[in-house]
Amino acid sequence: MNFDLQWLLIGAPVAFALGWMASRLDLRQFRREQRDAPRAYFKGLSLLLAEQQDKAIDAFIEAVQNDPDTTELHFALGNLFRRRGEFERAVRVHQHLLQRGDLPQAERERAQHELAQDFIRAGLFDRAEEAFQALDGTPYETEAQQALLMLHERARDWPRAIETAARIEAAGGASLAVRVAHYWCEVALAADDRGEHEAASQALQRARQVDPDAARPLVMSGQRLLREGRPLEALAAWDELRRARPASFALVAADYADAALAGERVPAASLALVESLREQPSVDVLRALARLEPGDAAGNRARLLALLAEQPTLSAALELLAEGGAPIDDAARAALRQALAAAARPMQRYRCAACGFEARHWFWQCPGCLVWDSYPPRRIEEQ
């Protein structure tokens, strides 16, 4: 008994000493690893601020290898890959995070959101849609719905765009009435192409219900009625447009003149065009009025001179030269008209107010930035 007790008294201090030494070694290794990981991380940040993305990526890869459990390093690395256009590597980083069973729910949702952005930047819109749909019920739901709305617009899937816009508004987002009205107008165009004219009429009615102040449903309604041989109803639709959105009436001024001639309503239409010209001076309205009153050369010339005095545009100058009333010979007139036409051509474009994209034709949706109603209904020279 004394022998066993003696060995116990000797062995206990030895075991304690060995355990203490082992713990010190583990602690030193842990501290060294912790010191190396932040050092590589901060090195990556420094290189990133210096716009040396290649070296920054190498530093972050080193940091991830030193501390593979740190999610922030993975997010930083994935974002760097995406910014450089290396979408496959960004996808692998974020998919690796999602495959981790120990990842907290908040980090898992964040990784899902980053993965969706990888897909959309890579142009994989079908996979991006699936990834954004997986974010329903998460803090990223509103942002995901907005991204889905953009994807539906790109795919020209207007019914789903309408449904998604309704969900965004129901969740307390900003009103999307202007965009939804355009969606219904696109639905109407598609229905007309399929020969479903009643469905097209109903879609235009829905567009007006969504946004009573929208110009496009009235423009399209009049155009449809004129094609169907109902010029008087087309005139009524465009008269409503003239009263509600006078600046947009110039877009249909020529069609308005055609409808007036077809419906034998020239006097009333001429008065309406004169009123529109007084409220919103425009070469398009002036041309339409000249078509309705070809015999009133003096009146047309006086209105043209008044327009030139108010808006000295090259387009109006061309109209004056084209009528042949200027006191110059034909050769000089031809040369002047050619010079003015060349000078006026760049100014006869429409310019997007959101991104500055210019086009010869007017668009409801900018082809450049995809913003609706960003084109003022006036050419550059008239603004």
KEKE-793436 format. One record per residue (C-alpha): residue in one letter; x, y, z. Coordinates in steps of 0.1 Angstrom, whole numbers, plus 5000, padded with zeros to 4 digits. Example, Ala and Ser with C-alpha at 12.3 -4.5 7.8 and 13.67 -1.06 7.14 Angstrom:
<pts>
a512349555078;s513749895071;
</pts>
This chain:
<pts>
m500050005000;n502850245008;f504550144975;d501450234955;l500950554972;q504550654966;w504250594928;l500950794928;l502651084946;i505451074920;g503251014889;a500651284896;p503051584892;v504651424862;a501251384845;f500351734854;a503551864839;l503151674807;g499551794803;w500652154809;m503352124783;a500951974757;s498352254763;r501052524759;l502052364726;d498452354713;l497852714725;r500952834707;q499952664675;f496452804678;r497753154684;r500153114654;e497353004631;q495053284643;r497853534638;d498653404603;a495053404591;p494253774599;r497653864585;a496853704551;y493353854553;f494554204559;k497154164532;g494354074508;l492454384518;s495554604513;l496154454478;l492454504470;l492554874479;a495654904458;e493554754429;q495854454426;q493154204423;d495253914412;k497553934442;a494553994465;i492953674453;d496153484461;a496153634496;f492553544502;i493153194490;e495953164514;a493753294542;v491053044534;q493552764535;n494752874569;d491252914583;p488852714561;d485952754586;t485753134583;t482853224561;e483753594557;l486953494538;h484853274515;f482453564508;a485253804501;l486953554477;g483653484459;n482953854454;l486453904440;f485953624415;r482653764404;r484054114400;r486753974378;g484353784357;e485453444369;f481953334375;e482652964377;r485053004405;a482653234423;v479852974420;r482152704434;v483052914464;h479452994473;q478252634465;h480952504488;l479552724516;l476052594510;q477252234512;r478652294547;g476352134573;d477552354601;l476752684584;p474352904604;q471052984587;a471853354582;e475053264565;r473353004544;e470853264532;r473553504524;a475453234504;q472253154485;h471953524476;e475553554465;l475153244444;a472053394427;q474053704418;d476853484404;f474353314380;i472753644369;r476153804362;a477153494343;g474053514321;l472653184335;f469153334339;d467253004344;r469652904373;a469553254387;e465753244388;e465852914407;a468353064431;f466353374437;q463153174442;a464952984470;l465253314489;d461453334496;g460853394533;t464353514540;p465553874546;y466653884510;e463153814497;t462354174485;e465654204467;a465153864452;q461653954439;q463054264423;a465754064406;l463053814394;l461054104380;m464054204359;l464553854347;h460953824336;e461254154317;r464354014299;a462453694291;r459453904281;d457353684303;w454753954310;p452253744330;r454953644355;a456253994356;i452754114366;e452553854393;t455953934407;a455254304407;a452054234427;r454054044452;i456554324456;e453754574462;a451854344486;a455054314506;g455154694511;g457454784482;a457155094461;s454255124436;l455054964403;a451855084385;v453855254357;r455754934349;v452754704353;a450754924329;h453454864303;y453354494310;w449654484302;c450354674270;e452954414260;v450354144268;a447954334244;l450554344217;a451153964220;a447453894220;d447054104188;d449853914172;r448053584179;g444753724166;e443153734200;h441754084197;e439254064226;a442053954249;a444154254237;s441254494244;q440954354279;a444654384285;l444654754275;q441654804299;r443754654327;a446654884318;r444355184322;q442955054355;v446555004368;d447755354358;p444955584347;d447555854337;a449555624314;a449855744278;r450655414261;p447255244265;l445455544249;v448055554221;m447655174214;s443855184217;g443555454190;q445955274167;r444054944171;l440755124164;l442155284133;r443354954120;e439954804126;g438355074105;r436855274134;p438355614129;l435855814150;e436555594181;a440255634174;l439856014174;a438055994207;a440855784223;w443456034211;d441456334222;e441556184257;l445256144253;r445556504242;r443756624272;a445456394297;r449056384283;p449356674259;a453156624255;s452556264242;f449956364217;a452756454191;l453456074189;v450156014172;a449556344154;a450056184120;d447655904128;y445256154142;a445156334108;d444655994090;a441755914113;a440156254107;l440456214070;a438955864071;g436155974095;e435456294077;r436056504108;v438556744093;p437257074108;a437056944144;a440356764141;s441957084127;l440757284157;a442157014180;l445557024163;v445657404165;e444957384202;s447657114207;l450057324187;r449457624210;e449857414242;q452757194230;p454557334199;s455757044178;v456756994142;d454756664141;v451556844150;l452357114125;r452756854097;a449556684107;l447657014105;a449157094071;r447856754059;l444356844070;e444457194055;p446557164023;g444857464008;d445657704036;a449157774026;a449258124042;g447857994075;n450357694075;r453257934068;a452158174095;r452057884120;l455357754109;l456958104113;a455458124148;l456857784156;l460257894143;a460158204165;e459357994196;q461457694187;p464157774162;t464857414154;l466457274123;s463457054117;a461157354115;a463657534092;l463457234069;e459657254069;l459857614058;l462357544030;a460357244019;e457157444013;g458857653986;g457757993998;a461158124007;p462458393983;i465458193971;d466158003939;d465757623936;a469557553935;a470257753966;r467157593983;a468357243975;a471857313988;l470557474020;r468057194025;q470856934022;a473057114046;l470257164071;a469256794068;a472756684076;a472956914106;a469556824118;r469956444116;p471856404150;m469356634167;q466356454155;r466956164179;y465256084212;r467456064243;c466855844274;a466656064305;a467955784327;c471055664308;g471455904278;f470955634252;e469955794219;a467855644192;r466255754159;h462955604170;w460955664202;f460655374227;w458455314257;q461255114273;c464855224269;p466854954250;g469955054269;c468955064306;l465454894303;v463755184322;w460155244313;d458955594302;s462455734303;y462255874268;p460756224268;p458256244239;r460256524223;r463356504202;i466656634215;e466456964196;e462957034211;q463956994247;
</pts>
